[in-house]
Amino acid sequence: MEKPYVIIHTHTSIDGKINSIDSPKWKSTTRQYQELSLDPEKNVLNVDGYLNGRKTTDDNRSEKLEPDLNENTALVPEEDFVAIDNAPQYYVSIDSSGKLAWPDNEVEYGNVRSHIISVLTKRASNSYKDYLRRNNISYIIAGDETIDQELTLYKLKKLFGMDRIMIGGGGTLNWSFLQGGLVDEVSIVMGAFANGDFDMPGLFKAVEPYSEIDRITFSVKNVQVLEDDVVWLRYTVDK
């Protein structure tokens, strides 16, 4: 199957937690994580876009929005909708049933404007797909009830020409793509801090029916010490 090169790239505490912690070292870790993946002048990973789950997208918003749906709209075409196929960067959002609202057809993160691609299943309503089309937001249909991850990556490659894509979590999304054998590399920007919170979300989390507890092994690709005691760890996934 044709697909982009897939990198799970994230920043964590020293104990693998991915939520923010009130610490200057967390802020430095976040900045360096963004520079490595999203800064146009320092993008070492050279990704064409980044992929997040619906919860991660909502968690990064300052306000909750509701899509402006027209329940009486005419039927839209059944196929995928490509609004822009040559954007400098893409933001790919997993949204299986079509819930997210967008104030624009781009988002800004890490100093990059990225065109939105929504990944839907056939459960998404006609009115929601109409909403995306009216706002010039691209979408692909990948799966009947749940997201078909292989088909998602195939369409991102074929329809949008994406050669390298970064997955940025959360832990459920990270683990499900990893367990599905679709990840080529894991990149962790680890900050020198921790808070001992057992309930804080971590880098990987098995959640049925999307994934299960399993054993996956890795091989070290590179280790680099960055600013403020940050360590950048890169692994390939053992097949």
Buried (B, 14 or more C-beta within 10 A) or exposed (E): EEBBBBBBBBBBBEBBBBBBBEBEBBBBBBBBBBBBBBBEEBBEBEBBBBBBBBBBBBBEEEEEEEBEBEEEBEEBEEEBBEBBEEBEBBBBBBBBEBEBBBEEBBBEBBEBEBBBBBBBBEBBBBBBBBBBBEBBBBBBBBBEEEBBBBBBBBBBBEBBEBEBBBBBBBBBBBBBBBBBEBBBBBBBBBBBBBEEEEEBBBBBBBEEEBBEEEEEEBEEEEEEEBEBBBBBBBBBBEE
